[in-house]
């Protein structure tokens, strides 16, 4: 089983599929409070979670494309609003992924000594996500406090391309590896 799971992290990317859109609020705030101690979350498998996370990835990529288009068309006045919306969406997405994907997978793989290598790989991807998150937040903070205009638009474009590149690389790694692992861990509480 470990060999199959490990191969998911190295397999070639598949073509994206059309995914139904379910608002994040409906999925990520729908955990049961039965038998959950105060301060804990009843985090379990949810078959819709991956579809929502992939949809968020597309939305975030589209938001960056829209921001870049505003710069290219010299509609600088629209950038702060779009950048703030991107930042908010990114933070919500990262928080949900942290709580409901990484926490679940780390808990499940930690229970089974045979999955130690997979557990460590998930921890590595999680650390990578935290790095990407810190870079996105730093970028947003910098450019929400700096007015973009024709004197610095090339610097902005350079920065947003870098952010998009590290985000895209991480999203592809998640979608082509981690999300597949999660999908196969449907009700694996018995591992």
C-alpha positions as a printed NumPy array, in Angstrom:
array([[  0.   ,   0.   ,   0.   ],
       [  2.833,   2.382,   0.868],
       [  4.356,   1.861,  -2.595],
       [  1.059,   2.846,  -4.257],
       [  0.65 ,   5.9  ,  -2.034],
       [  4.244,   6.997,  -2.66 ],
       [  3.739,   6.687,  -6.425],
       [  0.952,   9.291,  -6.287],
       [  3.469,  11.941,  -5.344],
       [  5.619,  11.232,  -8.375],
       [  2.982,  10.497, -11.032],
       [  2.399,  12.827, -13.979],
       [ -0.359,  15.441, -13.623],
       [ -3.792,  14.556, -14.964],
       [ -6.011,  16.895, -16.879],
       [ -8.23 ,  18.982, -14.584],
       [-11.835,  17.921, -14.337],
       [-14.999,  19.983, -14.193],
       [-15.939,  20.231, -10.551],
       [-19.235,  21.192,  -8.953],
       [-18.971,  24.354,  -6.9  ],
       [-20.002,  24.07 ,  -3.282],
       [-19.519,  27.128,  -1.063],
       [-16.669,  26.591,   1.397],
       [-18.861,  27.726,   4.27 ],
       [-21.265,  24.822,   3.741],
       [-18.517,  22.23 ,   3.738],
       [-16.013,  23.476,   6.225],
       [-18.428,  24.619,   8.92 ],
       [-20.508,  21.457,   8.845],
       [-18.733,  19.257,  11.361],
       [-20.778,  17.567,  14.052],
       [-20.32 ,  18.548,  17.658],
       [-21.298,  15.076,  18.941],
       [-18.635,  13.584,  21.225],
       [-16.229,  16.441,  20.572],
       [-14.52 ,  17.987,  23.569],
       [-14.498,  21.782,  23.897],
       [-11.698,  23.256,  21.811],
       [-11.473,  20.2  ,  19.509],
       [-12.773,  19.638,  16.005],
       [-14.479,  16.501,  14.77 ],
       [-12.431,  16.309,  11.599],
       [-13.337,  13.409,   9.411],
       [-13.339,  12.475,   5.784],
       [-15.673,  14.415,   3.482],
       [-15.898,  13.358,  -0.155],
       [-16.679,  16.94 ,  -1.265],
       [-13.594,  18.497,   0.318],
       [-11.187,  17.942,  -2.588],
       [-13.628,  19.364,  -5.12 ],
       [-13.935,  22.511,  -3.035],
       [-10.18 ,  22.872,  -2.576],
       [ -9.592,  22.445,  -6.317],
       [-12.293,  25.013,  -7.   ],
       [-10.534,  27.394,  -4.612],
       [ -7.271,  26.822,  -6.499],
       [ -8.95 ,  27.81 ,  -9.769],
       [-10.547,  30.851,  -8.134],
       [ -7.214,  32.015,  -6.703],
       [ -5.485,  31.594, -10.081],
       [ -8.306,  33.529, -11.783],
       [ -8.026,  36.302,  -9.191],
       [ -4.306,  36.679,  -9.921],
       [ -5.043,  36.752, -13.654],
       [ -7.593,  39.51 , -13.074],
       [ -5.099,  41.547, -11.038],
       [ -2.456,  41.178, -13.749],
       [ -4.993,  42.234, -16.372],
       [ -5.712,  45.396, -14.377],
       [ -2.003,  46.246, -14.389],
       [ -1.655,  45.517, -18.113],
       [ -4.65 ,  47.775, -18.834],
       [ -3.282,  50.413, -16.419],
       [ -6.427,  50.244, -14.275],
       [ -4.328,  50.682, -11.148],
       [ -7.251,  51.918,  -9.028],
       [ -8.836,  48.423,  -9.131],
       [ -5.774,  46.636,  -7.755],
       [ -6.217,  47.264,  -4.004],
       [ -9.778,  45.893,  -3.98 ],
       [ -8.829,  42.855,  -6.056],
       [ -5.701,  42.239,  -4.002],
       [ -7.656,  42.451,  -0.734],
       [-10.239,  39.965,  -2.085],
       [ -7.421,  37.634,  -3.172],
       [ -5.777,  37.866,   0.252],
       [ -9.043,  37.088,   2.033],
       [ -9.811,  34.121,  -0.237],
       [ -6.266,  32.792,   0.145],
       [ -6.343,  33.004,   3.952],
       [ -9.72 ,  31.259,   4.174],
       [ -8.559,  28.567,   1.749],
       [ -5.287,  27.997,   3.616],
       [ -7.009,  27.844,   6.985],
       [ -9.588,  25.348,   5.756],
       [ -6.909,  23.228,   4.128],
       [ -4.847,  23.304,   7.291],
       [ -7.752,  22.315,   9.519],
       [ -9.564,  19.807,   7.35 ],
       [ -7.006,  18.291,   4.998],
       [ -3.586,  18.342,   6.595],
       [ -4.791,  17.751,  10.142],
       [ -6.912,  14.8  ,   9.004],
       [ -4.166,  13.179,   6.901],
       [ -1.501,  13.676,   9.543],
       [ -3.754,  12.158,  12.217],
       [ -4.634,   9.142,  10.044],
       [ -1.072,   8.441,   8.892],
       [  0.361,   8.928,  12.371],
       [ -1.802,   6.04 ,  13.635],
       [ -0.174,   3.493,  11.313],
       [  3.577,   2.803,  11.536],
       [  3.48 ,   1.388,   7.971],
       [  2.601,   4.874,   6.737],
       [  5.534,   6.643,   8.397],
       [  7.133,   7.655,   5.075],
       [  3.809,   8.994,   3.803],
       [  3.29 ,  10.84 ,   7.096],
       [  6.685,  12.518,   6.696],
       [  5.924,  13.455,   3.062],
       [  2.619,  15.033,   4.154],
       [  4.5  ,  16.983,   6.839],
       [  6.916,  18.22 ,   4.159],
       [  4.082,  19.356,   1.885],
       [  2.433,  21.019,   4.878],
       [  5.659,  22.914,   5.637],
       [  5.8  ,  23.939,   1.984],
       [  2.22 ,  25.212,   2.239],
       [  3.174,  27.298,   5.268],
       [  6.074,  28.804,   3.298],
       [  3.808,  29.624,   0.334],
       [  1.285,  31.141,   2.72 ],
       [  3.922,  33.363,   4.341],
       [  5.119,  34.552,   0.909],
       [  1.58 ,  35.351,  -0.262],
       [  0.813,  37.27 ,   2.932],
       [  4.09 ,  39.194,   2.669],
       [  3.341,  40.067,  -0.974],
       [ -0.195,  41.226,  -0.127],
       [  0.984,  43.3  ,   2.824],
       [  3.669,  44.984,   0.759],
       [  1.432,  45.841,  -2.176],
       [ -1.622,  46.788,  -0.141],
       [  0.617,  49.402,   1.491],
       [  2.16 ,  50.564,  -1.788],
       [  0.146,  52.223,  -4.506],
       [  0.72 ,  50.531,  -7.855],
       [  1.22 ,  53.001, -10.693],
       [  3.211,  53.357, -13.889],
       [  6.441,  53.936, -11.929],
       [  6.373,  50.564, -10.126],
       [  3.998,  48.399, -12.142],
       [  6.853,  46.286, -13.515],
       [  8.025,  45.525,  -9.956],
       [  4.476,  44.548,  -9.068],
       [  4.208,  42.282, -12.127],
       [  7.519,  40.649, -11.25 ],
       [  6.363,  40.003,  -7.676],
       [  2.949,  38.667,  -8.648],
       [  4.527,  36.336, -11.234],
       [  6.815,  34.958,  -8.519],
       [  3.894,  34.465,  -6.129],
       [  1.8  ,  32.822,  -8.827],
       [  4.685,  30.509,  -9.717],
       [  5.244,  29.232,  -6.169],
       [  1.5  ,  28.962,  -5.589],
       [  0.952,  27.044,  -8.823],
       [  3.807,  24.644,  -8.13 ],
       [  2.431,  23.906,  -4.67 ],
       [ -1.171,  23.552,  -5.898],
       [ -0.079,  21.071,  -8.569],
       [  1.828,  19.066,  -5.989],
       [ -1.245,  18.951,  -3.777],
       [ -3.665,  18.101,  -6.574],
       [ -1.436,  15.428,  -8.133],
       [ -0.392,  13.799,  -4.87 ],
       [ -1.947,  14.836,  -1.613],
       [ -5.513,  15.168,  -2.876],
       [ -5.339,  11.663,  -4.362],
       [ -4.132,  10.304,  -1.028],
       [ -6.982,  12.072,   0.769],
       [ -9.538,  10.701,  -1.698],
       [ -8.344,   7.163,  -1.02 ],
       [ -8.535,   7.667,   2.728],
       [-12.315,   7.742,   2.734],
       [-13.283,   6.446,   6.146],
       [ -9.815,   5.145,   6.966],
       [-10.383,   5.692,  10.652],
       [ -9.791,   1.95 ,  10.997],
       [ -6.152,   2.021,   9.767]])
